[in-house]
Amino acid sequence: MKADVDVFANVTQSKDGSKNRVWEGTKAITAPCSPVTENRQFGSKMTDSKYFTTTKKGEIFELKAELNSDKKEKKKEAVKKVIASMTVGKDVSALFPDVVNCMQTDNLELKKLVYLYLMNYAKSQPDMAIMAVNTFVKDCEDPNPLIRALAVRTMGCIRVDKITEYLCEPLRKCLKDEDPYVRKTAAVCVAKLHDINAQLVEDQGFLDTLKDLISDSNPMVVANAVAALSEIAESHPNSNLLDLNPQTINKLLTALNECTEWGQIFILDCLANYTPRDDRESQSICERVTPRLSHANSAVVLSAVKVLMKFMEMLPKDLDYYGTLLKKLAPPLVTLLSAEPELQYVALRNINLIVQRRPEILKHEMKVFFVKYNDPIYVKLEKLDIMIRLASQANIAQVLAELKEYATEVDVDFVRKAVRAIGRCAIKVEQSAERCVSTLLDLIQTKVNYVVQEAIVVIKDIFRKYPNKYESVIATLCENLDSLDEPEARAAMIWIVGEYAERIDNADELLESFLEGFHDESTQVQLQLLTAIVKLFLKKPTETQELVQQVLSLATQDSDNPDLRDRGYIYWRLLSTDPVAAKEVVLAEKPLISEETDLIEPTLLEELICHIGTLASVYHKPPSAFVEGSRGVQHKRLPGSAGSGESADSPDTGSAAGVSEAPPAVIPSQGDLLGDLLNLDLTPPTTSGPPPAPSSGMQMGAMDLLGGGLDSLLGGDLGGSPAMGAGFGAPPTAMPASFPPPVSGGLDDLFDLGGSVGMPMGAYSPPKSIWLPAMKAKGLEISGTFARRAGVIQMEMTLTNKAMSIMTDFAIQFNRNSFGLAPAGPLQVLTPVGPNQSIEVALPLSTVGPVMKMEPLTNLQVAVKNNIDVFYFSSQYPISMLFVEDGKMERQVFLATWKDIPNDNEAQFQIKDCHLNSDAASSKLQGSNVFTIAKRTVEGQDMLYQSMKLTNGIWVLAELRVQAGNPNYTVSLKCRAPEVSQCVFQSYEAMLKN
Amino acid sequence: MISQVFILSSKGDHLIYKDYRGEAGSDVINIFYEKVTALTGDQPPVVMSHKDLHFIHVRQEGLYWVATTTAADSSPFTIIEFLNRLTALVKDYCGSLSEKSVQMNFALIYELLDEIVDYGYIQTTSSDVLKNFIQTEAVSARPFSLFDLSNVGLFGAETQQSKVAPSSAATRPIQSSREGGKSEIFVDVIERMSVVIGSNGVLMKADVEGEIRVKCYMPSCSEMRIGLNEEFSIGKSQLRGYGAAVRVDECSFHQAVRLDEFDSHRILRLCPSQGEQTVMQYQLSDDLPSAPPFRLFPTIERDTGGRLLMYLKLRCDLPPKSAAINVCATIPVPKGSVSLSQELSSPDQSAELKLQSRAVHWMIPRFPGGTQLSALFKLEVPGLSSASMLEVGPVGLSFELPKLTVTGLQIRFLRLSPIQPGPSQRWVRYVTHSDSYTIRI
């Protein structure tokens, strides 16, 4: 308060030189219009509410007359009425000239009202606004500093270009005014003018004047100058406007002690953008900022916390001062929680960030986060979240006791969150799991519907974290089956029944009961039910055959949901082809869920810490996520730490280490947690063993690949693999049959080289070629080929690590492709690949993936992920991979089909330089599932009639003409889908010449 | 940075609209009102966004006080704090805070808004400074002006507590036989306690938040000195004096307070400005110097007729000379409770079943220290099961302890300098409120 008074003491001092502050000051200002004051008292007896009476027709005219009245008091009343109408949204712009006429008055109150009107309407009446300019300019010279400041302030608010030209001279004078009140107003005015006309401000040299004001003797002027400069600097990111160097920082720190609380906030926020040169400077700034922590204004406190949190990063952790600072941060944060609920909420959102970054600050303050019964619900929920983040072995008993109490409260939302929190505790603090489970069981006994449902959902998560430990509770869970009416709880219960089917005697009855209303269930429940019944079948095949058939047919035939249908088909095929494999897939061991699933991703957290106190910290999103345009979206980073490394930071707190070392994976937000856990269960159906890197992060990452990465690749960069480009370089599809394809020479060479690799009998497989060169993939080189072995399509790859570091965590995904190729299991790279090491992998492929026509048809876009990054490449597979074993057509059918396919669909190609006789060719082709149905010899020419069938059921019929002694063959292909002919022809050529 | 400030009535009428930066139109007022009324219970209402614009608001006296901002780096904390100050200022200037007083004083409020914020930068919220600039005079519904003293209340009581504990002592000045316009100064020590007592009677949590507030109507006072107990100590290790220590964990002061005599003599020096200000805030957690003021001994059972019987004994452990007033115990009861019959130990008590909040409210207007009261409630609950017995509790107590601070903080003296000419009055008042006093069953 004292500071405030000092700031403006000059206002009155300059007027009459007296140092008397309060009443004298006011008199000095109103003195010139003392006759009016009596009138005013008369006027103020009437209440202002009469201005809000409804508009009648002639009102504008009446007001006009009053505005032009000779009596000042009447004028003032009229202007008030005008402003009242303006506030409620009536259009009173028609009165503009009349109001402006009232501007020339020595009555400050009336002048202020007129200025208020001007600010509102000048923009819509720019020409008339010019009328006011003269008065403004005159007012800027007024002996009364209040009027000078008022004029400058109002002119800046009138966003009319023409006025700005007239503003420059008065502004220049006011920036150097003797009165600090005028100077601080002028400083802000520069920012206003800059917003309207930036060039003008630069040309007029206002920026330099503004910089000089940072050294002003009055702290309020300094604060406004800093605020104005910071804002202007944002639109010129590279200009060195707010040149923060040790000298200016020193000035700011000095002003910090003297200026008003709001000025302190400007200065602290500005300090937060400064990066100290070394840890010593950092410490000295911290020391000078620390006293702000006990300020009564919580906004000052939080701004100080931001500065300290940021500069702390620079301090060596072994420094004594570092520990002292940590201790000093806790009390002010706790104090913030005694404010109004709105402030508490914002404080809690910030504390949530701070706790994740530095849990040690508040680890002893658990109790302050216990909820009070009269907290608003949004405060309660935030407190709950922080309680879980602070939960540790030391305080878990206390936390659990609280949570249990909360779970019996009245507010449903809060109770649900509390129950869920118990589950999160169990997953976070292993030692507490048993107590958590028994607490949850107690809660289930209350039979309160929503409590039971939430409890079951979290118990499922606990099972995922600690398998085979708490199954004894299943019986209790089953008792509550009937009361479950929410999809999430039903899905969780079904998962539990399926997972532990062998221990539940009547599992089949339980699941059957859900099956009755299958079509009314939500997708989540349907999918779970399908999986659970399949699990049950695999565990108890004898009794449940009927049940599994029922669910499969429900899923595949009666459902409109593609996910459900596809999953149904997968299970069906699995079960019908290879029950053993099915067992391995469906009952595969699941990855454990991780305990810190709901942490904010570390880089985001770092950025958010830099934004403590701002909107970003409330939304928990970086500014770029909710602000368009350039202002304020530079990504901020914490400064690096000097001295000992971050990992040595806090060995005593496990979760702290967890934060800094967590993998940079996509972490689902808390709300999605359960969904993701379920999804984890969805992904392994095609797994033939435990996935190589069982972390939810990896799974999510892999999903992501398909979502975004490959789609964007579709547009452009198809030539990801130059080797493939040369090998299979797509010839134009409409190539004349008599012409040899221009690439065939190259192909020949390639295949000759690889000849020794290829298998003499059996399917043709092209030699390996480099798909992904090391230089494009941070040292990972992938070469590979496709092969069909014993009816299974395989992608055979050599992964070579040409980088300096170990590669692990390989995963693969395909983009949608013409024949629905998809990995039938995860990429089996079980050991890390060291530098200069190679590893051979065979990836079995299925053809049940999503289908999209590619150009060229056999193009396959692949994404490979490892611990370093994700890489994309594309390759082409020979279509002969897709020829299935039962591709031999009956002769009659062949004839009929040949005739049936229109001649337009026939394509003829020539194969040159092939020195096989017809029998050798026939047997060679048969190895690749091209079946010769008949052979005819006409005029020394052997005609072979052949058929083949693609995995998607397309038949291709061929007539191969071989003339003895002529190395050139002619192939005629007929197919209902003529676009495959070109590929089939290429395969013929490759197969025959290999 | 603040882009706009507006005040809406609870029905959404525009009372005040001020645009500082021309970044958005006045149509956002209606968007705000739609958003805020459409919120469900668990959505935090404090910060909401619409396209690039972020609304931050507080509710005071049924009015929405809203600020908008477009800059990502603006601090909601600052803005909320600012809005709270704005409401305090408007209250100081207009005498009271209501839709009517805002509507009547729109010209004054516009003038205030013009002075306290410029181009979105907050300039000052100090009434001392503003006094130099504000020209418009307040219009009041009731016949008193800004410095009329009849609206002087015990300030802490007017914020959160007025809902929980309507306090006659807090809203009525100690002596009403005063002539207006006399110089007076009020120093209030207000404490709020949050207590959780476990079902086994163990004190699980006890926090006290306290503040010293000064409301000054003394035009010529240049300095005042407030002396606290000499044995007042801050932090856990520090102990002073010979008597029982008066201890708090953490203390913060208004920036106008000078602390040069604080360390040695526990004296706060300040130049109070006109109006109201919080001079010192402090808190104490987990360590009450005395026993918690209330204990509850419940017996809850089901009688043969299937009714729920609650026999409650409530004991007040205050010193015998003190008394709690306006005590209200809220006992949550099972879903489906239909009716209540009661036996209370004295006629001035009352109890009723509130079906909407599913709770029994037991009201005790005055509860002297060292005494014990009991109540027997019989509840008709169709289909009462053992599980629904669990829905009883926890019991929440709200109360007010006049003339008492639980921390033991006392004002030793209050000195003004220069010595006031003419009659002046100095008031020191103490009160402790319940913030959240929970007894688990």
Interface residues (C-beta under 8 A of the other chain):
Chain A: M1 K2 A3 D4 V5 V7 F8 V11 T12 R21 V22 W23 G25 T26 I29 T30 R40 Q41 S44 T47 D48 S49 Y51 F52 K80 I83 A84 T87 V88 G89 L108 E109 K112 L113 L116 M119 N120 K123 L146 R153 G156 C157 R159 K184 T185 V188 C189 A191 K192 D195 M220 N224 A227 A228 E231 T260 E261 W262 I265 F266 D269 S294 H295 A296 N297 S298 A299 L302 S303 P331 P332 V334 T335 S338 E340 E342 L343 Y345 V346 A347 N350 K367 V368 F370 K372 Y373 N374 D375 I377 Y378 L381 E382 A401 E405 T408 V410 D411 D413 F414 Q445 T446 K447 V448 H611 G613 T614 L615 A616 V618 Y619 P623 F626 V627 E628 G629 R631 G632 V633
Chain B: M1 D13 H14 L15 I16 Y17 D19 Y20 R21 G22 S26 G41 D42 Q43 P44 P45 V46 V47 S49 D52 H54 H57 V58 T69 T70 A71 A72 D73 S74 S75 P76 F77 T78 I80 E81 F82 N84 K100 Q103 M104 N105 F106 A107 Y110 E111 D114 D118 Y119 Y121 I122 Q123 T124 T125 S126 D128 V129 K131 N132 F133 Q135 T136 E137 V139 A141 T159 Q160 V164 R192 S194 V196 G198 M204 K205 D207 E209 P219 D249 E250 C251 S252 F253 H254 Q255 A256 L270 C271 P272 S273 Q274 Q277 T278 Q281 Q283 S285 D286 P332 S357 R358 S385 A387 L390 E391 G393 P394 G396 D435 S436 T438 R440
